[in-house]
Amino acid sequence: MDSLEDKIVHRKIGRNTNLTVKEILDMVEEVRRQYPEREVFFDGDEFAICSRKKKKQVFTV
């Protein structure tokens, strides 16, 4: 499944918000705690806190 199809928007943040960077990072951390199996990030195009499935790491020897 493509990671864009798997993306979940957890919280939209308005472009003209009064939130501080710390407040937004705290929200990201809260979502990370709720969804430890997902990669959580701030999507600057959508101005939203989003997540997608973590990619499995493949180790080669």
CNS distance restraints for C-alpha pairs under 8 A (distance, minus, plus):
assign (resid   1 and name CA) (resid   5 and name CA) 6.88 0.50 0.50
assign (resid   1 and name CA) (resid   6 and name CA) 7.10 0.50 0.50
assign (resid   2 and name CA) (resid   6 and name CA) 6.54 0.50 0.50
assign (resid   3 and name CA) (resid   7 and name CA) 6.22 0.50 0.50
assign (resid   3 and name CA) (resid  52 and name CA) 6.26 0.50 0.50
assign (resid   3 and name CA) (resid  53 and name CA) 7.11 0.50 0.50
assign (resid   4 and name CA) (resid  52 and name CA) 7.76 0.50 0.50
assign (resid   6 and name CA) (resid  52 and name CA) 5.57 0.50 0.50
assign (resid   6 and name CA) (resid  53 and name CA) 6.80 0.50 0.50
assign (resid   7 and name CA) (resid  50 and name CA) 6.60 0.50 0.50
assign (resid   7 and name CA) (resid  51 and name CA) 5.56 0.50 0.50
assign (resid   7 and name CA) (resid  52 and name CA) 4.66 0.50 0.50
assign (resid   7 and name CA) (resid  53 and name CA) 7.77 0.50 0.50
assign (resid   8 and name CA) (resid  50 and name CA) 5.40 0.50 0.50
assign (resid   8 and name CA) (resid  51 and name CA) 5.30 0.50 0.50
assign (resid   8 and name CA) (resid  52 and name CA) 6.38 0.50 0.50
assign (resid   9 and name CA) (resid  48 and name CA) 6.49 0.50 0.50
assign (resid   9 and name CA) (resid  49 and name CA) 6.06 0.50 0.50
assign (resid   9 and name CA) (resid  50 and name CA) 4.37 0.50 0.50
assign (resid   9 and name CA) (resid  51 and name CA) 6.72 0.50 0.50
assign (resid  10 and name CA) (resid  31 and name CA) 7.75 0.50 0.50
assign (resid  10 and name CA) (resid  48 and name CA) 7.26 0.50 0.50
assign (resid  10 and name CA) (resid  49 and name CA) 5.59 0.50 0.50
assign (resid  10 and name CA) (resid  50 and name CA) 5.44 0.50 0.50
assign (resid  10 and name CA) (resid  51 and name CA) 7.48 0.50 0.50
assign (resid  11 and name CA) (resid  48 and name CA) 5.51 0.50 0.50
assign (resid  11 and name CA) (resid  49 and name CA) 5.20 0.50 0.50
assign (resid  11 and name CA) (resid  50 and name CA) 7.17 0.50 0.50
assign (resid  12 and name CA) (resid  46 and name CA) 7.52 0.50 0.50
assign (resid  12 and name CA) (resid  47 and name CA) 6.18 0.50 0.50
assign (resid  12 and name CA) (resid  48 and name CA) 4.23 0.50 0.50
assign (resid  12 and name CA) (resid  49 and name CA) 6.49 0.50 0.50
assign (resid  13 and name CA) (resid  17 and name CA) 6.88 0.50 0.50
assign (resid  13 and name CA) (resid  47 and name CA) 5.42 0.50 0.50
assign (resid  13 and name CA) (resid  48 and name CA) 5.35 0.50 0.50
assign (resid  13 and name CA) (resid  49 and name CA) 7.74 0.50 0.50
assign (resid  14 and name CA) (resid  47 and name CA) 6.64 0.50 0.50
assign (resid  15 and name CA) (resid  47 and name CA) 6.57 0.50 0.50
assign (resid  19 and name CA) (resid  23 and name CA) 6.05 0.50 0.50
assign (resid  19 and name CA) (resid  24 and name CA) 6.77 0.50 0.50
assign (resid  20 and name CA) (resid  24 and name CA) 6.44 0.50 0.50
assign (resid  21 and name CA) (resid  25 and name CA) 6.13 0.50 0.50
assign (resid  22 and name CA) (resid  26 and name CA) 6.03 0.50 0.50
assign (resid  23 and name CA) (resid  27 and name CA) 6.32 0.50 0.50
assign (resid  24 and name CA) (resid  28 and name CA) 6.32 0.50 0.50
assign (resid  25 and name CA) (resid  29 and name CA) 6.23 0.50 0.50
assign (resid  26 and name CA) (resid  30 and name CA) 6.21 0.50 0.50
assign (resid  27 and name CA) (resid  31 and name CA) 6.35 0.50 0.50
assign (resid  27 and name CA) (resid  49 and name CA) 7.92 0.50 0.50
assign (resid  28 and name CA) (resid  32 and name CA) 6.21 0.50 0.50
assign (resid  28 and name CA) (resid  40 and name CA) 6.71 0.50 0.50
assign (resid  28 and name CA) (resid  41 and name CA) 6.83 0.50 0.50
assign (resid  28 and name CA) (resid  42 and name CA) 7.40 0.50 0.50
assign (resid  28 and name CA) (resid  49 and name CA) 6.48 0.50 0.50
assign (resid  29 and name CA) (resid  33 and name CA) 6.26 0.50 0.50
assign (resid  30 and name CA) (resid  34 and name CA) 6.38 0.50 0.50
assign (resid  31 and name CA) (resid  35 and name CA) 6.04 0.50 0.50
assign (resid  31 and name CA) (resid  40 and name CA) 7.04 0.50 0.50
assign (resid  32 and name CA) (resid  36 and name CA) 5.44 0.50 0.50
assign (resid  32 and name CA) (resid  38 and name CA) 7.31 0.50 0.50
assign (resid  32 and name CA) (resid  39 and name CA) 7.53 0.50 0.50
assign (resid  32 and name CA) (resid  40 and name CA) 5.97 0.50 0.50
assign (resid  37 and name CA) (resid  53 and name CA) 6.81 0.50 0.50
assign (resid  37 and name CA) (resid  54 and name CA) 6.53 0.50 0.50
assign (resid  38 and name CA) (resid  51 and name CA) 5.98 0.50 0.50
assign (resid  38 and name CA) (resid  52 and name CA) 5.47 0.50 0.50
assign (resid  38 and name CA) (resid  53 and name CA) 4.67 0.50 0.50
assign (resid  38 and name CA) (resid  54 and name CA) 5.16 0.50 0.50
assign (resid  39 and name CA) (resid  51 and name CA) 5.28 0.50 0.50
assign (resid  39 and name CA) (resid  52 and name CA) 5.37 0.50 0.50
assign (resid  39 and name CA) (resid  53 and name CA) 6.00 0.50 0.50
assign (resid  39 and name CA) (resid  54 and name CA) 5.21 0.50 0.50
assign (resid  40 and name CA) (resid  49 and name CA) 7.20 0.50 0.50
assign (resid  40 and name CA) (resid  50 and name CA) 5.75 0.50 0.50
assign (resid  40 and name CA) (resid  51 and name CA) 4.22 0.50 0.50
assign (resid  40 and name CA) (resid  52 and name CA) 6.77 0.50 0.50
assign (resid  41 and name CA) (resid  49 and name CA) 5.87 0.50 0.50
assign (resid  41 and name CA) (resid  50 and name CA) 5.48 0.50 0.50
assign (resid  41 and name CA) (resid  51 and name CA) 6.02 0.50 0.50
assign (resid  42 and name CA) (resid  47 and name CA) 7.02 0.50 0.50
assign (resid  42 and name CA) (resid  48 and name CA) 5.78 0.50 0.50
assign (resid  42 and name CA) (resid  49 and name CA) 4.57 0.50 0.50
assign (resid  42 and name CA) (resid  50 and name CA) 6.07 0.50 0.50
assign (resid  43 and name CA) (resid  47 and name CA) 5.55 0.50 0.50
assign (resid  43 and name CA) (resid  48 and name CA) 5.34 0.50 0.50
assign (resid  43 and name CA) (resid  49 and name CA) 6.16 0.50 0.50
assign (resid  43 and name CA) (resid  50 and name CA) 6.47 0.50 0.50
assign (resid  44 and name CA) (resid  48 and name CA) 6.96 0.50 0.50
